[in-house]
Amino acid sequence: MAHIQNINIQEENDLTKIYNLISRNIVLFIIGVVAALCFAFIYNRYSVPVYSITSSILIKSGNNQPGGMSNTENDFLFTNIFGGNQNFQNELWILRSYPIVEKTVSNLDLSVTYFQKGKFNFYEAYKDVPFKVSFLSDHPQPDGIMLSIKFLDNSNFVISAKSRRATFRNFDTNKKSHQRKKWSINKKGKIGELIETSDLAFIIESVNPADSIESDLQYGFKLRTVPALSGMVERSLEYSMVDRQATVIKINLKSESQSKGVDILNELMNVYSDQNLERKNHLATITVDYIEKQLSEISDSLSIAENNLQQFRSSRQLLNIADQTTGISEQYMDLQNQLAEMVSRKRYFDYVSDLLDQNNFTNMMLPASIGISDQLLNSLMTEFIAAQAQRSNLIANNQERNPLVQNLTIKIDNLKKTISENISAFSSTTSISIDELTKRIRKVEAEINRLPATQRQLGTIERKYRLNDAIYNYLMEKHAEAKITKASNLPDDVIIEPAKVRGLISPKTNLRWVLKISFFLIFDLIRSQNPLTKFSNHFKNTLFSKNIA
C-alpha cells in the first residue's frame, strides 16, 4: 500500500515539475509552435509539388506448349509462338527496359520542358504555355539550363539565362560540343525569327497567334537530350506485381506535371503493346514478303503465257481447248498441278537451307505457311523461331548476361542442326518426286504429240498458261491467308487501368505533419531543460500513437 502511495506522490511531483517548466518557458513554447507553423506553411506553399501517377497492364499467359501445332495448316500464324510461352519475368524486364522508355520519350517529343514562374519557383507547365520552341538539333544547344523568357508584347520577348558551368551538346549525336564557365545570355528576340549564337539556335513560335500573351508572366524552358530525359523518366518509374497469382503489372510514376505523367505512362504501355504486336506480326510479315516475291516472279510468266494463248486462238479461230481434248489433258493438268506444288516446296526447302547456312534467322518462316503440313518439321521450326525470338528480345533489351540467353543459344544450335538434317532429307525426297512427276508428264506429252499439229500447239501453249496460273492461284491463296492473319493479330497484353493521378506525394500538406513538427520542438525543449526524459517520451509516444487529424 505504501508502495502505491509513493508512486502516486512521484507522479504528482512529476506533473508539478512539468507544469512549472511549461509555465516558466511559456514564451519559448509559443515561439516554437508559431515557428513550426510558419515553417510548415512556407514549405508547403513554395515547394514544387510532386504527384503520383499509376496505371496497370495485364500480360497474357498462354497455355500452349512450345511447338504445338493445330490441325489447320495455317494455324502457325494464329499460335502463340511469341505469346503462349513468354516468361512473365522476361516480359516485365522488357517493359521496364531502357529501349521502351527511350522510345516513349522520343514519341512524346519531350526534349523541350516548359515552365511558368510562380512567386519564387519555376513550375513545370506541360502543354500549358502560349509558345513552343523549335531548335536546330545539329547545332550546339545548352543542355539542361533554364532559359527564362519574358514577353514584352505578342511579338517581342527577352531571353536570359545564367550558369556557373554550362555544357553544350549536339542533340543529333548526343555528343558534348563545348563547355563554358560563368555563361550568361540576355538577348531580345521576335516570334518566328531564328535566335542563333555559337552556343544555341532556336525559334520561339506562338501556339495560337490570335491569343494575346500576358506580359506580366514569366516563362522558362530547358533543352535536354533524349538519353538524359530517358534516364530521368526511368528513375521515376516503379513497377510492382499486383498479386503473385496474377500477371498484372502496376506502374507508378513520380512527376511534377500531372498531365505529362499521364501521357508518359499511357505512351509507355502503348510502346510496349506495339513492340509486342510487332513481334507477333513478324512471321506473318516475312511470309507475305516471301509470297509476294514469288508472285512477282510468276506474274510475268503468266502474263506472257496468257498473251500467247489469246494470240494463237485468235489466229487459228479456236475458242475452247476443252472441246478438242479428252481425258489426256485433264490428266496432264493434274500432273502439272502436283509438279507446281512440289516445285514450290523445293524452293522453300532451298530458301530455309540458305538461311541456315547464312545464320540469318530473322526471315525464317514455318513450313505450314506454304502448305507443308509435316507435323515434326513444323514443331521443330516453331520451337526454333520462338527460341530465336526470345533470345533476340533479351539481347535487344540489354539482357546479354541473363543465363537464359546462354541456354537459348545452346538450344538454338541443337535445333538448327536437327532442322538442317530434316530439311536436307525433305529436299532430297521432293527432288525425287519432281523427277518422277516430270517423267510421267513426258509420257503424257508423248501421247499429246500424236494429236493434230494445231491442237498440239494449242495444248502446249495452254498447258504452259495453266501451269503458271495454277502456281499463281496457289500463291495468291497463301498470300490472302497470311494477310488476314496479320490483320487479326492482337498484342499479348491488355491495358487494364489507363494512367491517372493518384495524389500528391510532396509536400505533405495535412495538419498532422504540422502538429508533429510543433510537438517535436516542445519535447526536445523539455528534454534539454529537465531530466524528465522518460515521462516526456512516454507522453509523446502516447500522443503520436493516435490518429491526429
C-alpha positions in Angstrom: 0.0 0.0 0.0 2.8 2.3 0.9 4.4 1.5 -2.4 1.4 2.6 -4.3 1.2 5.8 -2.4 4.9 6.5 -3.2 4.1 6.0 -6.9 1.1 8.4 -6.8 3.2 11.0 -4.9 6.0 10.6 -7.5 3.6 11.1 -10.4 2.1 14.2 -8.8 5.6 15.6 -8.3 6.5 14.9 -11.9 3.3 16.6 -13.2 4.1 19.6 -10.9 7.6 19.8 -12.3 6.3 19.6 -15.9 3.7 22.3 -15.2 6.3 24.6 -13.6 8.6 24.0 -16.6 5.9 25.0 -19.1 4.9 28.0 -17.0 8.4 29.3 -16.8 9.0 28.7 -20.6 5.6 29.6 -22.0 7.1 32.2 -24.3 9.5 29.7 -25.8 6.7 27.2 -26.3 4.6 29.7 -28.1 7.6 30.8 -30.3 8.3 27.1 -31.1 4.8 26.4 -32.2 4.5 29.6 -34.2 7.9 28.8 -35.9 6.8 25.3 -36.7 3.6 26.5 -38.2 5.3 29.2 -40.3 7.9 26.7 -41.5 5.3 24.2 -42.5 3.3 26.9 -44.3 6.3 28.2 -46.2 7.4 24.8 -47.1 4.0 23.7 -48.4 3.4 27.0 -50.1 6.6 27.3 -52.1 7.8 23.7 -52.7 7.4 22.2 -56.2 4.6 19.6 -55.9 5.3 16.0 -57.0 2.4 13.8 -57.9 2.0 10.0 -58.1 0.5 8.7 -61.4 -0.3 5.0 -61.7 -1.6 2.5 -64.3 -1.8 -1.3 -64.7 -1.3 -3.7 -67.6 -2.1 -7.4 -67.9 0.5 -9.7 -69.5 -1.4 -12.6 -71.0 -0.1 -16.0 -70.1 -0.8 -18.7 -72.7 -1.1 -22.4 -72.0 0.1 -23.7 -75.4 3.1 -25.9 -75.3 6.1 -24.8 -77.3 6.0 -26.1 -80.8 2.4 -27.2 -80.6 0.6 -27.2 -84.0 -3.1 -27.5 -84.7 -4.7 -29.4 -87.5 -5.1 -26.4 -89.8 -2.0 -25.8 -91.9 -2.2 -22.1 -91.5 -2.6 -22.2 -87.7 1.1 -21.3 -87.4 0.1 -17.7 -87.7 -2.6 -18.0 -85.0 -0.5 -19.9 -82.5 1.0 -18.1 -79.5 4.6 -18.5 -80.7 5.5 -15.2 -79.1 2.7 -15.0 -76.5 2.0 -18.5 -75.2 5.4 -19.4 -73.9 6.6 -15.9 -72.9 8.1 -15.9 -69.4 6.3 -13.3 -67.3 9.5 -12.1 -65.7 11.1 -11.6 -69.0 8.2 -9.5 -70.2 8.5 -7.5 -67.0 12.1 -6.8 -67.8 11.2 -5.8 -71.4 8.5 -3.5 -70.2 10.9 -1.7 -67.8 13.9 -1.8 -70.2 15.6 1.4 -71.3 14.7 1.0 -75.1 11.0 1.1 -74.2 11.5 4.2 -72.1 13.6 5.9 -74.8 11.0 5.1 -77.5 8.3 6.6 -75.2 10.3 9.8 -74.7 11.0 10.1 -78.4 7.4 9.6 -79.4 6.2 12.3 -77.0 8.9 14.7 -78.1 9.9 15.8 -74.6 13.2 17.4 -75.5 11.8 20.8 -74.5 10.5 21.1 -71.0 8.4 24.2 -70.4 8.0 26.2 -67.1 6.0 29.0 -65.7 7.3 31.1 -62.8 5.3 31.5 -59.6 6.2 33.8 -56.8 9.5 32.1 -56.1 9.9 29.0 -58.2 9.5 27.8 -61.8 6.7 25.2 -62.1 6.5 22.8 -65.0 3.8 23.8 -67.4 3.4 20.9 -69.8 1.3 21.9 -72.8 0.2 25.0 -70.9 2.4 27.8 -72.3 1.5 30.2 -75.1 4.6 29.4 -77.1 6.7 26.5 -78.4 10.4 26.1 -79.0 11.8 24.6 -82.2 15.6 24.1 -82.0 18.2 23.1 -84.5 19.3 19.6 -83.4 22.6 19.7 -85.4 23.6 23.0 -83.7 25.2 23.2 -80.2 22.5 23.8 -77.6 22.6 24.4 -73.8 22.0 21.2 -72.0 19.6 21.3 -69.0 20.0 25.1 -68.4 16.9 27.1 -67.5 16.3 29.7 -70.2 14.0 32.4 -68.9 11.7 34.2 -71.4 9.8 37.4 -70.7 7.3 38.6 -73.3 7.3 42.3 -74.0 4.2 42.0 -76.2 2.7 39.5 -78.6 5.7 39.6 -80.9 8.8 40.5 -78.8 10.5 38.9 -75.9 13.7 38.7 -73.9 15.7 35.5 -73.4 18.0 35.4 -70.4 20.0 32.7 -68.6 23.0 32.3 -66.2 25.1 29.3 -65.3 28.3 28.8 -63.5 29.3 25.9 -65.7 27.3 25.4 -68.9 27.5 22.3 -71.1 26.5 22.5 -74.8 25.6 19.4 -76.8 24.8 18.4 -80.4 21.3 16.8 -79.9 21.6 14.8 -83.1 24.7 12.9 -82.0 24.3 13.4 -78.2 27.9 14.5 -78.0 29.2 17.3 -75.9 30.2 20.3 -78.1 31.9 22.5 -75.5 31.7 23.9 -72.0 31.7 27.5 -70.7 32.3 28.9 -67.2 30.1 31.7 -65.9 28.0 31.6 -69.1 25.1 34.0 -69.5 22.8 35.4 -72.2 20.4 38.3 -72.4 19.0 38.7 -75.8 15.9 40.2 -77.4 14.0 38.1 -80.0 10.9 38.1 -82.1 8.3 35.5 -82.6 9.1 33.2 -85.6 12.7 34.5 -86.0 15.8 32.4 -85.5 17.8 33.2 -82.4 21.3 32.0 -83.1 24.7 32.3 -81.4 27.7 30.0 -81.2 26.0 28.4 -78.2 22.4 28.0 -79.2 20.0 28.2 -82.2 16.2 28.0 -81.8 12.9 29.7 -82.8 10.2 30.8 -80.5 6.7 30.3 -82.1 3.3 31.3 -80.9 1.0 28.4 -80.1 -2.1 30.5 -81.0 -1.3 33.7 -82.8 -4.8 35.0 -82.2 -4.4 35.0 -78.4 -2.6 37.7 -76.6 0.4 36.8 -74.4 0.4 38.2 -70.9 3.5 40.3 -70.4 3.4 40.1 -66.6 4.0 36.4 -66.6 7.5 34.9 -66.8 8.2 31.6 -68.5 11.2 29.3 -69.0 12.3 26.2 -70.8 15.1 23.7 -70.7 16.5 21.6 -73.6 17.5 18.1 -72.7 18.7 15.2 -74.9 16.6 12.1 -75.3 19.1 9.8 -73.4 19.2 12.3 -70.5 15.4 12.5 -70.4 15.0 8.7 -70.7 17.3 8.3 -67.7 15.2 10.7 -65.6 12.0 9.0 -66.6 13.4 5.5 -66.0 14.5 6.6 -62.4 11.0 7.9 -61.7 9.2 4.7 -62.7 8.4 1.9 -60.3 7.0 -1.5 -61.2 5.2 -4.0 -59.0 3.2 -7.2 -59.3 -0.4 -6.8 -58.1 -0.5 -10.4 -56.9 1.7 -13.5 -57.2 -1.2 -15.4 -58.7 -1.8 -12.8 -61.4 0.2 -11.5 -64.3 -0.8 -7.9 -63.8 1.9 -5.2 -63.5 1.2 -1.9 -61.7 3.3 1.0 -62.9 3.9 4.1 -60.8 5.5 7.4 -61.9 6.5 10.4 -59.9 6.1 13.6 -61.9 5.9 17.4 -61.2 3.3 17.7 -64.0 0.1 15.6 -63.8 -0.8 15.7 -67.5 2.8 14.9 -68.5 3.0 12.0 -66.2 -0.3 10.6 -67.5 0.9 10.9 -71.1 4.2 9.2 -70.3 2.6 6.2 -68.7 0.0 5.8 -71.4 2.6 6.1 -74.1 4.9 3.6 -72.3 2.2 1.0 -72.3 1.4 1.8 -76.0 5.0 1.4 -77.0 5.2 -2.0 -75.2 2.0 -3.1 -76.9 3.2 -2.0 -80.3 6.5 -3.9 -79.8 4.6 -7.0 -78.7 2.4 -6.9 -81.7 5.3 -6.3 -84.0 6.9 -9.4 -82.7 3.7 -11.4 -83.3 3.4 -10.0 -86.8 7.0 -10.9 -87.7 6.1 -14.3 -89.0 3.1 -13.1 -91.0 5.2 -10.2 -92.4 8.1 -12.4 -93.7 5.6 -14.9 -95.1 3.8 -12.2 -97.0 7.1 -10.8 -98.3 8.2 -14.2 -99.4 5.0 -15.0 -101.2 4.9 -11.6 -102.8 8.4 -12.1 -104.2 7.3 -15.5 -105.7 4.1 -13.9 -107.1 6.2 -11.2 -108.7 8.3 -13.8 -110.5 5.4 -15.9 -111.7 3.2 -13.0 -112.7 5.4 -12.0 -115.7 5.4 -15.6 -116.9 1.7 -15.9 -116.5 1.1 -12.7 -118.4 3.3 -13.8 -121.3 1.6 -17.3 -121.5 -1.8 -15.7 -121.4 -1.0 -13.3 -124.3 0.4 -16.2 -126.3 -2.7 -18.3 -125.8 -5.0 -15.5 -126.8 -3.0 -14.7 -129.9 -2.9 -18.3 -131.0 -6.6 -18.8 -130.5 -7.3 -15.6 -132.4 -5.1 -16.6 -135.3 -6.4 -20.1 -135.6 -10.0 -19.1 -134.7 -10.2 -21.5 -131.8 -12.4 -20.8 -128.8 -12.0 -23.6 -126.3 -9.4 -26.3 -126.0 -11.7 -28.4 -123.9 -13.8 -29.1 -127.0 -10.7 -30.6 -128.7 -9.1 -32.6 -125.9 -10.0 -35.6 -123.9 -9.0 -37.1 -120.5 -5.4 -36.8 -121.6 -5.5 -33.0 -121.0 -7.1 -33.4 -117.6 -4.5 -36.0 -116.6 -1.8 -33.7 -117.8 -3.1 -30.7 -115.9 -3.4 -32.7 -112.7 0.2 -33.8 -113.0 1.2 -30.2 -113.7 -0.6 -29.0 -110.5 1.2 -31.6 -108.5 4.5 -30.6 -110.0 3.8 -26.9 -109.2 3.2 -27.8 -105.6 6.4 -29.8 -105.4 8.4 -27.0 -107.1 7.1 -24.6 -104.5 8.1 -26.9 -101.7 11.6 -27.3 -103.2 12.0 -23.6 -103.4 11.0 -23.3 -99.7 13.5 -26.0 -98.6 16.3 -24.3 -100.6 15.2 -21.0 -99.0 15.4 -22.3 -95.5 18.7 -24.1 -96.2 20.3 -20.9 -97.4 19.1 -19.0 -94.3 20.6 -21.7 -92.0 23.9 -21.6 -93.9 24.0 -17.8 -93.5 22.9 -17.8 -89.9 20.1 -15.4 -90.9 17.1 -16.3 -88.8 15.2 -13.0 -88.9 13.3 -14.0 -92.1 12.6 -17.6 -91.1 9.0 -18.8 -91.6 7.2 -22.1 -90.9 6.6 -24.8 -93.5 2.8 -24.6 -92.8 2.9 -21.1 -94.4 3.1 -22.7 -97.8 1.1 -25.8 -97.1 3.7 -28.2 -95.9 1.8 -30.0 -93.1 4.6 -32.3 -91.8 4.0 -32.1 -88.0 7.6 -32.9 -86.9 9.2 -30.2 -89.1 6.6 -27.7 -88.2 7.1 -28.4 -84.5 10.9 -28.1 -84.8 10.6 -24.9 -86.7 8.1 -23.4 -84.3 10.3 -24.1 -81.3 13.3 -22.8 -83.2 11.6 -19.5 -84.2 10.2 -19.0 -80.7 13.7 -19.6 -79.0 15.4 -17.3 -81.5 12.8 -14.5 -81.0 13.1 -14.8 -77.2 16.9 -14.6 -77.3 16.8 -11.6 -79.7 14.3 -9.8 -77.4 16.5 -10.4 -74.3 19.6 -9.1 -76.1 17.7 -6.1 -77.6 16.7 -5.2 -74.0 20.2 -5.4 -72.5 19.9 -8.8 -71.0 23.0 -10.4 -72.6 24.2 -11.6 -69.1 20.9 -13.3 -68.4 21.7 -17.1 -68.0 18.6 -17.8 -70.2 20.5 -16.3 -73.2 23.2 -18.9 -73.0 20.7 -21.7 -72.6 18.7 -20.4 -75.6 21.9 -20.3 -77.6 22.6 -23.9 -77.0 19.0 -24.9 -77.7 19.1 -22.9 -81.0 22.3 -24.6 -82.1 20.8 -28.1 -81.4 17.5 -27.2 -83.2 19.4 -25.7 -86.1 21.3 -29.0 -86.6 18.2 -31.1 -86.4 16.2 -28.9 -88.8 19.1 -28.8 -91.3 19.1 -32.6 -91.4 15.4 -32.7 -91.8 15.4 -30.0 -94.5 18.1 -31.9 -96.4 16.1 -35.1 -96.2 12.8 -33.4 -97.3 14.6 -31.6 -100.1 16.0 -34.9 -101.5 12.6 -36.5 -101.3 11.0 -33.6 -103.0 13.6 -33.7 -105.8 12.8 -37.4 -106.3 9.1 -36.6 -106.5 9.8 -33.8 -109.0 11.8 -36.2 -111.2 9.0 -38.8 -111.0 6.3 -36.3 -111.9 8.4 -35.0 -114.8 8.8 -38.5 -116.2 5.0 -39.0 -116.0 4.4 -35.7 -117.7 6.7 -36.6 -120.5 4.8 -39.8 -121.1 1.5 -37.8 -121.3 3.2 -35.3 -123.6 4.2 -38.1 -125.9 0.5 -39.1 -126.2 -0.4 -35.5 -126.8 2.2 -35.3 -129.6 0.1 -37.8 -131.5 -2.7 -35.2 -131.8 -3.1 -33.0 -134.8 -0.5 -30.2 -135.1 -2.8 -27.3 -134.5 -4.3 -28.9 -131.5 -0.9 -29.9 -130.2 0.4 -26.4 -130.5 -2.6 -25.0 -128.7 -2.3 -27.6 -126.0 1.3 -26.7 -125.4 0.5 -23.1 -125.1 -2.4 -23.7 -122.8 -0.6 -26.1 -120.6 2.1 -23.5 -120.0 -0.5 -21.0 -119.2 -2.4 -23.4 -116.9 0.8 -24.3 -115.0 1.7 -20.7 -114.3 -2.0 -20.0 -113.5 -2.0 -22.9 -111.0 1.1 -21.7 -109.2 -0.1 -18.1 -109.2 -3.5 -19.1 -107.7 -1.8 -21.3 -105.1 0.4 -18.4 -104.0 -2.5 -15.9 -104.0 -4.4 -18.2 -101.7 -1.5 -18.3 -99.3 -0.9 -14.6 -99.6 -4.6 -13.9 -98.6 -4.4 -16.2 -95.6 -1.2 -14.5 -94.4 -2.7 -11.1 -94.8 -5.9 -12.0 -93.0 -3.9 -13.5 -90.1 -1.7 -10.4 -89.8 -4.7 -8.2 -89.7 -6.3 -10.3 -87.0 -3.3 -10.4 -84.7 -3.6 -8.8 -81.3 -0.9 -8.0 -78.7 -0.4 -10.3 -75.7 -1.2 -7.5 -73.2 -4.2 -5.6 -72.1 -4.2 -2.1 -70.6 -6.4 -2.7 -67.5 -6.1 0.8 -66.0 -5.0 3.8 -68.0 -2.8 6.3 -66.3 -4.4 8.5 -63.7 -3.2 10.8 -60.9 -3.4 9.1 -57.5 -2.4 12.1 -55.3 0.2 14.4 -54.1 3.5 12.9 -52.9 5.2 16.0 -51.6 4.9 18.4 -50.0 2.8 16.9 -47.2 0.0 19.5 -46.6 -2.1 17.8 -43.9 -2.3 19.2 -40.3 -0.9 16.0 -38.8 2.6 16.8 -40.1 2.4 20.4 -38.9 1.5 19.3 -35.4 4.2 16.7 -35.4 6.8 19.3 -36.1 5.4 21.5 -33.3 5.3 18.7 -30.7 8.8 17.5 -31.6 10.1 21.0 -30.8 8.3 21.1 -27.5 9.6 17.7 -26.4 13.1 18.4 -27.4 12.9 21.6 -25.3 11.6 19.5 -22.3 14.4 17.0 -22.6 17.1 19.7 -22.9 15.9 21.6 -19.8 14.6 18.8 -17.4 15.6 15.3 -16.5 12.0 14.0 -17.0 13.0 12.4 -20.3 11.3 9.2 -19.6 8.0 10.8 -18.9 8.2 13.1 -21.9 9.0 10.2 -24.2 6.0 8.3 -22.7 3.8 11.3 -23.3 5.0 11.8 -26.8 4.6 8.1 -27.8 1.1 8.1 -26.4 0.2 11.3 -28.3 1.5 10.1 -31.6 0.0 6.6 -31.4 -3.3 8.3 -32.0 -4.5 9.5 -35.4 -4.1 13.2 -35.3 -6.3 14.8 -37.9 
